[in-house]
Amino acid sequence: MTAEGNTKRRPVVALVACGLSLVLALVAGVLWVLAATSSSVAYAETRDTALQDGTSAIIAFNTLDHKKVEEGLKRWEKFSTGPLHDEIKKSHQDYATKIKQAKSSTTAKVLDAGLTELDQQAGKAKMIAVVQVTVNIEGQKPSTKQDRYQAELSREGDTWKLSNLGTVPVG
C-alpha cells in the first residue's frame, strides 16, 4: 500500500471513530437518565429518608432534660404520630411529673440502625436501632447504657414519625 492510500483513509477512520463516540455518548446518556428516574432510585430515597427520620425520632425520645421537661415532651409530640402520639398527649402531665422527680437528664446516640420493612405505598416502615444513652442524675456520676429498639414509622407528608416504639429484650 502506498503512503497516499493511507492518507486518504485517515479522514474516513476519524469520521467513523467520531460517529461511534457520539453514538456511545448518546446511549450512555439515555441509560443514565433512565437509571436516575427509575423506581429503584425513588425507593432508595424513601428508605433513606425513613431511616434518617426514624433515627432522629429515637434520639429525641431518649434525650431529655428534667430542667426542660416541657421542651422535651413537645419534641416527643413532634416526632410521634398515631397511638404513640395520643399516649404522649394523654399522659403528658404524668410523664412530666415522673421526669422532674427523677432529676435526671439523658443524652442519646444511635450506634446502628436499619429498616426491616418498608411499604412505600402505605407510608409504613419498621426499623431497629441500637442506642447508647448517657444518664446524668443530680449528685451522681454519669452512667452509660445500651438499649435495642424496635420502632414502627408512619409517613405524614414528607416526614416519617414514630407510631410505636419499644425496647427489644437482650438475651
Salt bridges, closest charged atoms under 4 A:
GLU4 OE2 - LYS8 NZ 3.56
ASP48 OD1 - ARG47 NH2 3.16
GLU70 OE1 - HIS92 NE2 2.73
GLU71 OE2 - ARG75 NH1 3.92
GLU77 OE1 - LYS89 NZ 3.73
GLU77 OE2 - HIS92 ND1 3.43
ASP94 OD2 - LYS98 NZ 3.45
GLU117 OE2 - LYS126 NZ 3.94
GLU138 OE2 - HIS66 NE2 3.08
ASP147 OD2 - LYS145 NZ 3.65
GLU156 OE1 - LYS161 NZ 3.20
